[in-house]
Amino acid sequence: MRTVALFLATNLAVLMVLSFTLQIFNVTDMGGLLIFALIVGMGGSFISLAISKWIAKRVMGAQVIEEPSNSAEAWLVETVRRQASAAGIGMPEVAIYDSSDINAFATGMNRHNALVAVSTGLLHAMDQDEIEAVLAHEVSHIANGDMVTLALIQGVVNVFVIVIARVIGYIVDRVVFKNNQGFGIGYYITSYLAEILLALLATIIVLWFSRQREFRADAGSAQLVGADKMVRALQRLQMVQAGELPEQLAAFGIHGSKGTSLIQYLFLTHPPLEDRIEALQ
């Protein structure tokens, strides 16, 4: 969840900065607008992907295990090494970050230059089999190319957002503000407001794909270490996280619920735990 949230937030920030910067080209034709949209939309998505590992380390404070200092760290590195080899990817960096949250994440530009990080809370709350399953889940994300896939999807929806927002801005500028010469203030205000609103709607599409990739990563973990271990890890998450969040916020954590409203479900990065368990069983 944290990786996806960081990716989406970074993408939106880069998208708005690039959009503002490239606006000086004063695009007036559809062909130019499409080129503009491709540069900004795809550029924003892949810049955020390129710096995702750096951002994750800085924001989460993840400390990469260069040389294991104890048996637990040695086991983590060796487990990821074994799983990466089985999954056919390069050895990711392995890191630990200090947090009471029961969580882990994987990120990186490609399958052979990635990062797998686990929280100290997860290491304390789960047994070795459950941690092994979580690591396999993250390794599967890397093997499946999920971050690149998400970046491509985000880039495509960015292009649509930019084009549609500027078409809306153009129409409002002409029809509402009665401006028939160049681009008026109505165009700039409307197009930027429309871009923010459409970006929010586009996020729903990206998050739908994110939830589907979670099912695939669970299946990948089941192939690497066995479905029973992954089921136990998910059940552990149910036990340790139940009741920790207020009901109105629970849908936005890693622990979802079938009882959430449709609007809440649309903004989940992960499927509800019970749905993931059911799929594995």
TORTOR-529050 format. One record per residue (C-alpha): residue in three letters; z, x, y. Coordinates in steps of 0.2 Angstrom, whole numbers, plus 5000, padded with zeros to 4 digits. Each point is the difference from the previous one (the first is absolute). Example, Ala and Ser with C-alpha at 12.3 -4.5 7.8 and 13.67 -1.06 7.14 Angstrom:
<sites>
(site ALA; (5039; 5062; 4978))
(site SER; (4997; 5006; 5017))
</sites>
This chain:
<sites>
(site MET; (5000; 5000; 5000))
(site ARG; (5005; 5014; 5012))
(site THR; (4983; 5009; 4998))
(site VAL; (4990; 4984; 5003))
(site ALA; (5010; 4996; 5015))
(site LEU; (4998; 5017; 5007))
(site PHE; (4982; 5000; 4997))
(site LEU; (4997; 4983; 5008))
(site ALA; (5010; 5004; 5015))
(site THR; (4992; 5017; 5002))
(site ASN; (4983; 4992; 4998))
(site LEU; (5003; 4987; 5013))
(site ALA; (5006; 5013; 5013))
(site VAL; (4985; 5012; 4997))
(site LEU; (4988; 4985; 5000))
(site MET; (5007; 4994; 5017))
(site VAL; (4999; 5018; 5007))
(site LEU; (4983; 5003; 4994))
(site SER; (4994; 4983; 5006))
(site PHE; (5007; 5003; 5018))
(site THR; (4992; 5018; 5000))
(site LEU; (4983; 4995; 4994))
(site GLN; (4999; 4985; 5011))
(site ILE; (4993; 5012; 5014))
(site PHE; (4983; 5000; 4990))
(site ASN; (4998; 4982; 5007))
(site VAL; (4991; 4993; 4985))
(site THR; (4988; 4986; 5005))
(site ASP; (4989; 4997; 4985))
(site MET; (5004; 4994; 4982))
(site GLY; (4994; 5017; 4992))
(site GLY; (5011; 5010; 5011))
(site LEU; (5015; 4988; 4997))
(site LEU; (4998; 5003; 4981))
(site ILE; (4999; 5019; 5002))
(site PHE; (5015; 4999; 5012))
(site ALA; (5010; 4989; 4987))
(site LEU; (4996; 5011; 4986))
(site ILE; (5006; 5016; 5009))
(site VAL; (5016; 4992; 5006))
(site GLY; (5003; 4989; 4984))
(site MET; (4997; 5012; 4987))
(site GLY; (5006; 5015; 5011))
(site GLY; (5017; 4991; 5003))
(site SER; (5002; 4996; 4981))
(site PHE; (4996; 5018; 4994))
(site ILE; (5009; 5009; 5013))
(site SER; (5016; 4990; 4995))
(site LEU; (4996; 5005; 4982))
(site ALA; (4998; 5018; 5004))
(site ILE; (5017; 5001; 5009))
(site SER; (5009; 4989; 4988))
(site LYS; (5008; 5014; 4990))
(site TRP; (5006; 5008; 5016))
(site ILE; (5006; 4984; 5007))
(site ALA; (5010; 4995; 4984))
(site LYS; (5008; 5017; 5000))
(site ARG; (5005; 4999; 5018))
(site VAL; (5006; 4982; 5001))
(site MET; (5008; 5000; 4983))
(site GLY; (5007; 5017; 5001))
(site ALA; (4994; 5004; 4982))
(site GLN; (5004; 5018; 4995))
(site VAL; (4987; 5007; 4988))
(site ILE; (5007; 5009; 4985))
(site GLU; (4992; 5017; 5001))
(site GLU; (5012; 5008; 4987))
(site PRO; (5012; 4988; 4990))
(site SER; (5018; 5004; 5005))
(site ASN; (5008; 4990; 4985))
(site SER; (4995; 4992; 4984))
(site ALA; (4997; 4983; 5008))
(site GLU; (4987; 5007; 5011))
(site ALA; (4992; 5010; 4986))
(site TRP; (4999; 4984; 4990))
(site LEU; (4992; 4991; 5014))
(site VAL; (4986; 5013; 5003))
(site GLU; (4997; 5002; 4981))
(site THR; (4999; 4981; 4998))
(site VAL; (4987; 4998; 5014))
(site ARG; (4990; 5016; 4994))
(site ARG; (4999; 4992; 4982))
(site GLN; (4995; 4983; 5007))
(site ALA; (4987; 5007; 5012))
(site SER; (4992; 5010; 4986))
(site ALA; (4999; 4984; 4989))
(site ALA; (4993; 4990; 5014))
(site GLY; (4987; 5014; 5004))
(site ILE; (5005; 5004; 5018))
(site GLY; (5006; 5016; 5009))
(site MET; (5019; 5003; 5000))
(site PRO; (5007; 4991; 5015))
(site GLU; (5014; 5006; 5011))
(site VAL; (5016; 4993; 4995))
(site ALA; (5013; 4996; 5013))
(site ILE; (5017; 4992; 5002))
(site TYR; (5006; 4991; 5016))
(site ASP; (5018; 4995; 5004))
(site SER; (5001; 4981; 5000))
(site SER; (5011; 4987; 4992))
(site ASP; (4985; 4989; 4997))
(site ILE; (4994; 4999; 4982))
(site ASN; (4982; 5006; 5004))
(site ALA; (4986; 5012; 4997))
(site PHE; (4982; 5003; 5006))
(site ALA; (4984; 5009; 4998))
(site THR; (4988; 5005; 5013))
(site GLY; (4986; 5012; 5004))
(site MET; (4981; 5002; 5004))
(site ASN; (4994; 5002; 4983))
(site ARG; (5005; 5001; 4981))
(site HIS; (5002; 5019; 5000))
(site ASN; (5011; 5002; 5016))
(site ALA; (5013; 4986; 5000))
(site LEU; (5019; 4998; 5002))
(site VAL; (5012; 4991; 4989))
(site ALA; (5017; 4997; 5008))
(site VAL; (5016; 4991; 4993))
(site SER; (5016; 4995; 5010))
(site THR; (5017; 5007; 4996))
(site GLY; (5005; 4981; 4998))
(site LEU; (4987; 4998; 4986))
(site LEU; (5006; 5016; 4991))
(site HIS; (5018; 4994; 5000))
(site ALA; (4997; 4982; 4995))
(site MET; (4987; 5002; 4986))
(site ASP; (5001; 5009; 4983))
(site GLN; (4988; 5013; 4994))
(site ASP; (4988; 4988; 4992))
(site GLU; (4999; 4988; 5015))
(site ILE; (4997; 5015; 5012))
(site GLU; (4986; 5006; 4988))
(site ALA; (4992; 4983; 5001))
(site VAL; (5001; 5000; 5019))
(site LEU; (4992; 5017; 5001))
(site ALA; (4986; 4994; 4988))
(site HIS; (4997; 4985; 5012))
(site GLU; (4998; 5012; 5015))
(site VAL; (4989; 5012; 4990))
(site SER; (4989; 4985; 4995))
(site HIS; (4998; 4995; 5018))
(site ILE; (4993; 5018; 5003))
(site ALA; (4989; 5000; 4984))
(site ASN; (4993; 4982; 5005))
(site GLY; (4996; 5007; 5017))
(site ASP; (5010; 4986; 5008))
(site MET; (5002; 5008; 5017))
(site VAL; (4982; 5004; 5002))
(site THR; (4995; 4982; 4994))
(site LEU; (5012; 4993; 5013))
(site ALA; (4993; 5011; 5014))
(site LEU; (4982; 4994; 4995))
(site ILE; (5006; 4982; 5001))
(site GLN; (5009; 5002; 5016))
(site GLY; (4985; 5009; 5007))
(site VAL; (4988; 4986; 4996))
(site VAL; (5012; 4986; 5007))
(site ASN; (5002; 5011; 5016))
(site VAL; (4982; 5000; 5003))
(site PHE; (5000; 4981; 4999))
(site VAL; (5015; 4999; 5011))
(site ILE; (4992; 5011; 5013))
(site VAL; (4983; 4991; 5000))
(site ILE; (5007; 4982; 5000))
(site ALA; (5013; 5004; 5013))
(site ARG; (4987; 5006; 5012))
(site VAL; (4988; 4986; 4997))
(site ILE; (5014; 4988; 5004))
(site GLY; (5004; 5010; 5016))
(site TYR; (4982; 5000; 5005))
(site ILE; (4999; 4981; 4998))
(site VAL; (5016; 4997; 5009))
(site ASP; (4995; 5011; 5014))
(site ARG; (4983; 4991; 5002))
(site VAL; (5006; 4982; 4997))
(site VAL; (5018; 4999; 5007))
(site PHE; (4999; 5014; 5013))
(site LYS; (4982; 4996; 5005))
(site ASN; (4996; 5019; 5001))
(site ASN; (4982; 5003; 4998))
(site GLN; (4999; 5019; 5005))
(site GLY; (5007; 5013; 4988))
(site PHE; (5017; 4998; 4993))
(site GLY; (5014; 4992; 5010))
(site ILE; (5018; 5000; 4998))
(site GLY; (4999; 4985; 4989))
(site TYR; (4990; 5010; 4987))
(site TYR; (5013; 5014; 4999))
(site ILE; (5016; 4989; 5000))
(site THR; (4993; 4988; 4987))
(site SER; (4992; 5013; 4989))
(site TYR; (5016; 5010; 4999))
(site LEU; (5011; 4984; 4997))
(site ALA; (4987; 4994; 4987))
(site GLU; (5001; 5017; 4991))
(site ILE; (5018; 5000; 4998))
(site LEU; (5000; 4982; 4993))
(site LEU; (4986; 5003; 4989))
(site ALA; (5008; 5017; 4994))
(site LEU; (5015; 4989; 4995))
(site LEU; (4989; 4989; 4990))
(site ALA; (4991; 5015; 4992))
(site THR; (5016; 5007; 4995))
(site ILE; (5002; 4984; 4988))
(site ILE; (4984; 5005; 4991))
(site VAL; (5006; 5019; 4998))
(site LEU; (5017; 4994; 4994))
(site TRP; (4992; 4989; 4987))
(site PHE; (4991; 5015; 4993))
(site SER; (5016; 5010; 5001))
(site ARG; (5008; 4987; 4989))
(site GLN; (4986; 5001; 4987))
(site ARG; (5002; 5019; 5000))
(site GLU; (5018; 4999; 4996))
(site PHE; (4996; 4990; 4984))
(site ARG; (4988; 5014; 4995))
(site ALA; (5012; 5014; 5003))
(site ASP; (5013; 4991; 4989))
(site ALA; (4987; 4999; 4987))
(site GLY; (4997; 5019; 5002))
(site SER; (5018; 5003; 4998))
(site ALA; (5001; 4990; 4984))
(site GLN; (4986; 5011; 4993))
(site LEU; (5008; 5016; 5005))
(site VAL; (5018; 4996; 4995))
(site GLY; (5000; 4983; 4991))
(site ALA; (5002; 4983; 5007))
(site ASP; (5018; 4998; 4995))
(site LYS; (5005; 5014; 5012))
(site MET; (4991; 4993; 5015))
(site VAL; (5007; 4982; 4996))
(site ARG; (5017; 5008; 5000))
(site ALA; (4997; 5009; 5016))
(site LEU; (4995; 4983; 5009))
(site GLN; (5014; 4991; 4992))
(site ARG; (5012; 5014; 5008))
(site LEU; (4992; 4996; 5017))
(site GLN; (5004; 4982; 4998))
(site MET; (5018; 5004; 4996))
(site VAL; (5003; 5013; 5013))
(site GLN; (4991; 4991; 5014))
(site ALA; (5005; 4982; 4997))
(site GLY; (5010; 4993; 5015))
(site GLU; (4998; 5016; 5011))
(site LEU; (4988; 4992; 5012))
(site PRO; (5001; 4984; 5010))
(site GLU; (4989; 4986; 4993))
(site GLN; (4989; 5000; 5015))
(site LEU; (4997; 5019; 4998))
(site ALA; (5000; 5001; 4981))
(site ALA; (4981; 4997; 4998))
(site PHE; (4996; 5015; 5010))
(site GLY; (5009; 5012; 4989))
(site ILE; (4995; 5007; 4983))
(site HIS; (5010; 4986; 4992))
(site GLY; (4989; 4984; 5002))
(site SER; (5004; 4983; 4993))
(site LYS; (4990; 4985; 4994))
(site GLY; (5009; 4989; 5012))
(site THR; (4993; 5008; 5015))
(site SER; (4989; 4990; 5011))
(site LEU; (4981; 5002; 5001))
(site ILE; (5001; 5009; 5017))
(site GLN; (5013; 5012; 4993))
(site TYR; (4990; 5004; 4985))
(site LEU; (4984; 5004; 5010))
(site PHE; (5010; 5014; 5008))
(site LEU; (5007; 5008; 4984))
(site THR; (4994; 5017; 4996))
(site HIS; (5006; 4998; 4982))
(site PRO; (4999; 4985; 4988))
(site PRO; (5017; 4992; 4996))
(site LEU; (5009; 5011; 4987))
(site GLU; (5001; 4985; 4988))
(site ASP; (4981; 4998; 5000))
(site ARG; (4998; 5019; 4997))
(site ILE; (5012; 4999; 4985))
(site GLU; (4991; 4985; 4993))
(site ALA; (4983; 5009; 5001))
(site LEU; (5007; 5015; 4991))
(site GLN; (5008; 4989; 4986))
</sites>
